[in-house]
Amino acid sequence: MDRDRVDRVVARARDGLRAVRSAPAHARADWLSAAAGIVARGRETFAATIVAEGIKTIREARGEVDRAVGTLRLSAEEAGRIPGETMDFSADPRGTGRWGWIERQPMGVVVAIAPFNDPLNLVAHKVGPALAAGNAVIVKPHPRTPGPARMLRDALLEAGAPHEAVTVFEGGIEETGYLAGHPGTDMVSLTGGRDAGRAVSRAAAGKPVALELGGVAVTILHRDADLDLAIPRIVSGMFSAAGQNCVHVQRLLVDRTLLDDVLDRIGPATKALRTGDPGEESTDMGPVADDAAAQRCRQFVEDALEKGASLVAGGGARGLHVEPTLLLAPEPDARIVREEVFGPVSSIEPVGDLEEALQKARLSGPAIAAAVFTRSLDVPRRLRSLPVGQIVVNDSTDFRLDALPFGGPGAAGLGREGVREAVIAMSQPQVVCVA
């Protein structure tokens, strides 16, 4: 491990912090807004880099670039409305004759650890709020997908951000742990798996940590669901980014009265998806990340088949191209029910009513999102008992607006992302009391 290299990176970021903190809010907003324009104008170059390094198709990559532009613009807006408040100190007799206010100050140097599956927008979700709140930021991209992070850094520097304020650090596991625990860094924000979350939490002990760790996302088809609306959205939620995102529709719980109709629709729709070269416009689904990911998908399928499931579609693989796979009626102890697969494998499970659906959904534990397709206003209210951070109605769990809080309870994470929530998390209150 090269500790000296990490020390130099942190020292540079501390210099950048002084420059960012001294910049007025309108300047920070200008950097972010101008960077959004640069990214928008470079849409095809950014998208091509995402495809070349990662797991997305060219159409998915363009969508990610568009979302990153929006995330930067939202961050620019939040730079100008970081909240503060005044208080009536005389509510306490000891405060009589005193006055003051509460304002938010930046945390300092934020370490932003990003995953491979959204290598541009999830970096923007950390860098944008960090700068908006007046922090310097050290981005640690996934080793397979550093290009989009570098390009975003360059866009921010071109837009006028101080050169030391945004650093991209490419290092190994030991160096990342040292960076997270370094006395010169003040907060760590990670999007990744639960093992990574535990490791970073240990390394950063004593510092604020924001964790987005995922889970098994469940979508429910209630008996009054509009299947014409539901099936295309569910198939998209199952297989976009080859199932490699933390709100992938991993389990579909279907009212038994709908099961035959659903199977008649969802099986052919899944088999019709085109896999192959992610750079081709006609490709619907790209590869999984690596051999370990492909092996994990095969293990989940084999485990489910051993535990009572049958194949509706897929089940095979060619190298990193895993077929879009649907499993029908796995047993409750199957891995597909209990663990996040992070790949293009999903289960379909019949249920007798909404109460059974909710009971089965809880088998998967905490997650970021759950979803339901229904025409009823009462049904979504009943989903509020699930241990999730978001409930989606008449779309799949894969739906997200970048302005909204994003994350889950318990093992699914700690804190929330989403631009406004992240600005608050990356700042801290300071009280000014005047006698």
Buried (B, 14 or more C-beta within 10 A) or exposed (E): EEEEBBBEBBEBBBBBBEBBBEBEBEBBBBBBBBBBBBBBEBBEEBBBBBBEBBBBBBBBBBBBBBBBBBBBBBBBBBBEEBEEEEBEBEEEEEBEEBBBEBBBBBBBBBBBBBBBBBBBBBBBBBBBBBBBBBBBBBBBBBEBBBBBBBBBBBBBBEBBBBEBBBBBBBBEEEBBBBBBBBEBBBBBBBBBBBEBBEBBBEBBEEBBBBBBBBBBBBBBBBBEBEBEEBBBBBBBBBBBBBBBBBBBBBBBBBBEEBBEEBBEBBBEBBEEBEBBBBBBEEBBBBBBBEEEBBBBBBEBBEBBBEBBBEBBBBBEBEEBBBBBBBBBBBBEEBBBBBBBBBBBBBBBBBBEEBEBBBEBBEBBBBBBBBBBBBEBEEBBEBBEEBBBBBBBBBBBBBBBEBBBBBBBBEBBBBBBBBBBBBBBBBBBEEEEEEE
